[in-house]
Amino acid sequence: MNFDVVVNRKQTGCAKWDGLKEVFGRDDVLPLWVADMDFKSCPEIIEAIVNRAEHGVFGYPHVSSKVYEPFIEWNKRRNNLDIEQKWILTCPGVVTAFNLAVHAFTKEGEGVMIQTPVYPPFHSSAKNNNRILIENQLVENEGYYTIDFEDFEKKIRDNNVKLFILCNPHNPVGRVWTRGELENMAEICLKYDVKIFSDEIHSDLILKGNKFNSILSLDEKYRRMAMAAMAPSKTFNIAGLTASIVLIPDEDMRKAYSKASQSMHIGMLNIFGLTALEAAYRYGEHWLKEVMNYIEGNFDYMISYIQENIPNVKCRKPEATYLGWLDFRAIYPKQDDLNDFLINKAKVGLNSGLTFGKPGEGFARINVGCSRAILEEALNRIKAAL
């Protein structure tokens, strides 16, 4: 695959490129925001979808066990994670999945805890469902984020927290939580009978030198209160096909989650999502290796560029994802000023750091899942505007 090729996504019903006016107030910004890539997906996925489309009949799907076999084998091979097929439930997206968990395992007025700064739908999953949002703020030191475990326990103990929504790998700070960190969090949750929903949608996008551990790879005593969601959407750039997997080892939790899903009739996936899911995990590993090498190169290029040309902006290479977390606080500590600079002066469309929570003020998230030429142009625009 030649990822240097710029694919024209304009006028394709694409949120990233066709929604600029609505998001940024103008349509001449260069978009490096929403978390999908600008690359064509794995050829085998495209072929599988075309073949299925040529059949011409698109009735209700039946999901056979063979659809999930490549996913189970993938996780065993890459993550040493043993998944039983009975754990598997489906959902259109991971955001939908953790909102369902809020309904299944909490009541109105109870606490849902997240770790900020974090992906905006984590915040709304509590607020929009009349739960109390509790924040365990991550501790930042020169761009590296760690967990304040004392605060983690205190927030759970003092706020009637019933569900903890974990982001692993973490969006936007790029941490891949270590096994020890996961065990510490799980032990506290076990102590206070708090269930864990682990968003692991970025778990295949691990950069060199780092190792992913699923919450479900921990001891069985922790698995009894934990669930995880994974998807091929970020990994293979097929978010528009809406196919995600929820893994729940505990039978009682699985029944409670299924009841919540069935009450809204949202567990069924579409035919093309199922086709793509199976093809992705069966044939996509070679493509993923190539795209991750390219993304790694983009991060190395961007960090070197920033250090040499705009040193007042800070960026630490993440451990996973194709999302960079740019620290503009030395120049623009106030988010409104930073947003105005990026949109109206640099004309670059990034995600506003404040949307990830108060600790994100003065930051912007950049998506490097694009051609080197687009990334270079974005950085040149920022440099010139400064």
N, C-alpha and C positions, 0 to 999 in steps of 0.2 A: 504493500500500500504506500502511496505517495501522499503523505499528510501535508506536504507543502502546497498541494493544489487547493486553491480557494474555491469552495463550492458556493455558488450564488443561492442564498436562502431567501432572498427577498421575494415577496408576492407568492409565498408558499403556505400562508397561514401559520407562520412561525412567530411565536411570542417574542423570541429574542431579537429578531430583526424587523418584524412587521408591527410590533407593539410599542415602538419607541416614542411616538407622540403621546400616547396615553401614560407611559411610565415616566418619561423625562421632560415632557412638555415641548419637545422639538424632535424632528426626525433626522437631524444631521449629526447625531452622535455616533461614535463607533462603539458597538455593543459588545461588552465582555462581562455580562452580568449573569443572567439566569443560568442555572447549572445544567445545561446540555452542551454537547460538543458540536463544533462546526464540521466534523468529519462525516463522510459516508460510513454507514454501519458495516459490520462484517459481511463480506459477500455471500457467505453461506446463509446468513439470516435473510438477506434480500432474496436470494434464490428460493428459499423455503416459502416466503410470503408470496412471491410471484406464482409459484407452483400451486399453492393453496388457492390463490385468487382465480387461477385459470379453471379450477373445478366449477366455479360459478354458482354454487349453492352455499348459502351462509346462514343456515339454520342454527338452532340451539346446540351448543357444544356438549360433547361427552368427554370427560377427562379420564383417560386410561392411566394406569400406573406407570406406563413407559414414558409419559411426559415428564415425570419427576425424577426418573432414574438418572439422567445426566446431571441434574442439580445435586442430587445426593452424592454421586460419585465425584463431582467437582469439589464439593466441600470436604470430602474425605481426603482427596488427593492434595488440595491446596491448603486446607486449614486444619487437617487432622481432626475434623469434626464428624462424629458419627450421628447421622440423622435417621430417625425411624420415620417411615412414610406416614404413619398414623399421626405424627406431629404436625403435618402440613395442612395449612388452610390457605385460602387465596383471598386476595383483595386487589382492587384496581390500583392502589398506590400505597406507599408506606405512610404518607400523611393521613390518608383515610384510616389506615390500620391503627395508628396510635390514637386517633380520635375515637375509634371503636373501643380501644382499651380503656380510655377514660370513661366511656359509658358502661362498660362491662364491670369495671373493678373499683369505681368510685361513685359517690353520691354528691348531689349538689351541696356546696358548702364545705366539702372535704378538700384536702390539699393535694396538689399535683406539683412535684418538684422537677425543675430543669436546671441545667448548668449554663449560665450565661458568660460570655456572649454565645448565642446559639441561634440556629435557623428559625426564622420568624414563626412558622406554623407551630413550633413547640409552645410558644407563648399563647397563641390563639386557641390551642387545643384545650387549655384550662379556662381561659377567659370566656370563650364563646359557649362553653358548656356549663357556665355558672359554678366552676370550681375555683378554689383559691390558688392562685399562682404563687409558688414559693421558689425563690432563686438561690441556688448555691453558686455564688460567683467564683469563677476560676481565677487563679492567681497568675498574673503575667509578670515575667521577668525577662526583659530583652527579647520579647517575642515568643518566649516559650511558656506554655501554660501548664499549671499543675492544679491539683485538687486540694482544697482546704477541708480536710477530713473532720476537723473539729467543728467547723461550721456546718458541714454536711450532716453530721449527727444531730447537732443542735436544732437545725432547721426542721428535720424530721420529727424530733422529739417534741418540739414546741408548737408545731403547726398542724397536727392531725393529718400528716401526709400519708396517703394510701397508695400512691403510684409515683414511681420515679421514672421519668422518660430520659434514657441515656442516649447519647449520640456517639457512636463508635464505628468508624473513625469520626472525629468531631468536625462538624461544619459550623463555623468557618475557620477554627484555629489550627486544624490539620493534625491534631494529636491522634495517635493510635494508642489507646490506653493499654498499659502493660498488664500482664496477668496479676501482678501484685496489686495494682491500683483497682482492677476489677474485683478482686477478692475482698479488698478493704471495703469497697462500696457495698458489695453483696452481703458481707457480714453485718454491716450496720442495718441494711434493709431487712435481713433475716431477724435481727434482734427486735425490730419494731414492727414486724409483720407488714412490710411494704413490698408491693409487687414491682417488678422491674420490666419495663418495655425497652428493649435495646434496638434502636434504629441503626442497622448495619448495612444500609444501602450502598455505602462507599467502600465496603470491605474488600472488594476486588481491586481497588485502585490504590494499592500500597506501593510507595516509592522504595527504592533500593535501600537495604540496611535496616528495614523495619519489618516487624512481624505482627500480623493480626491475630487476636484471640477473641473468639466469640464469647458472649456471656454464657452461652450454652456449653462451652468447653470446660466450665468450672465443675466443681464437685456436685454430685447429685443433689445435695441438700440445698444448693442454690438454684439448681434447675427447677426445683419444685415451685419456685415463686417467680420464675423468669420466662420471658418470651422474647423472641427476636424476629425482626423483619428484614428480608433481603429481597433484591430484585435485579434483573438484568438491565434495568432502564438506564442507570448512570454508566454502568460498565460498558455497555455495547451501544450507547446512544440511541435508545429506543423508548424514551420516556413517553412519547405520544401513543404508544401501544398499550399502556396501562396494564401491566401484569406484575404483581408482587406476591411474595410468599411470606406467610406468617408461620413461625415455628413455635409450638407450645407443647412441651413435653408432658406437663401435668394434665391428667385427664379431666379433673374438675375445672381447672382454668380453661382448658380447651372447650369444654361444654359451655361455660359461661360466655366465652368470647364468641363461640358459634351462635349462641342465642342472640347476642347483640347484633351480629352480622345478619342473621336470618330475619331479624325484626325489621331491617331496612332493605333486605333483599339486594345486598351489594357484594356478595361473595363470588358471583359468577364472572369469569374473565371472558373477553371476546375472542373470537376464533383466531384473529391475527396475533393477538398478544400471546396466546397459548402456543401458536406455531413458532413465533419468534423466541419464546422462552426455551422451548425444547431445543431448537437449533442453536441458540446462543451457548448453552452449557454443553451441548454435544460437540460443536465444531468451532467455537469461538476463541479457544485459548491462544492460538497462534496470533490472531488479530489483536487480542488484548495485550500480548507481549510487545507487539510492534507499537501500539498506540501509547503504552506506558513508557516505552523508551523515548518516544517523541515528546511526551509531556514532561518527562524528566529533563530532557534537553531544553524545553521551554522555560522550566523553572530555573535551571542553571543560567540560561541566557538572561532572564529577567533580573535575577538577583545581582548578577555581575553588572548589568546595565545600570541598575539603581545605585549600586555602590559607587560606580564611576561617574555617573551623570547627575543623579538627584539624591545625594547622600543624606539630605534631611528627611527623606522618606525611608522608613525601615521596613524590611520584609525578611522574615526567617523562612527558610525552605520547610514546607510542611512534611509530615511523615506519610501522608496519604492525601487522596483526592486530586483534582485538577484545579483547586481553588486556592488562591493566594490571599493573604490577609495583610493589607498594606496599612502601615501606621503613619498617618500624616500629622500626628498631634504636635510635632515640633513646628509645623507651619500653620496648620488649621485645627486648633483644638476644639472649635465649635463646629458641629456637624452641618449646620446651615451654610456656613462659610465654605466648608469643604465641598458640599454638594454643588453650590453655585460655581465654585472654581472648576470642578470636574465637568459639569454639564455645559456651562455657558462660556467658559474660557478654554479649557482643554478639549471640550466636545468629545468626551469619552464617557460611555455609559457603564458605570460600575454599581454594585450594590452598596447602598448607604450603610455604614457600620452601625448606626443607631437603631436600625430595624432589627438588629440581633440582640438588642438590650442596651441598657445604659452603659455597660462596660465597653460597648463598641463605638462610643462617640469619638470622633477623630480618626476613625478607620474606614476603609473601603475594601470590599471583597472583589477580587478580579478573577475571571475565568480564563485560564491559559489553555483550555481545550480548543484551540484554534490554530490556524496556520501561523508559522513564525512571522510571516509578513504582516499579518493583522496585529499580532502582539507587538512587533517592532514599531508599527505605526502608532499604536496606542501610547507606548512609552515615549516616543518622540513628541507626540502631542502634549503629554504631561510636562516633559522637559521644556518644550518651547513656551508653554503657558506660564511656567514658573519663572 
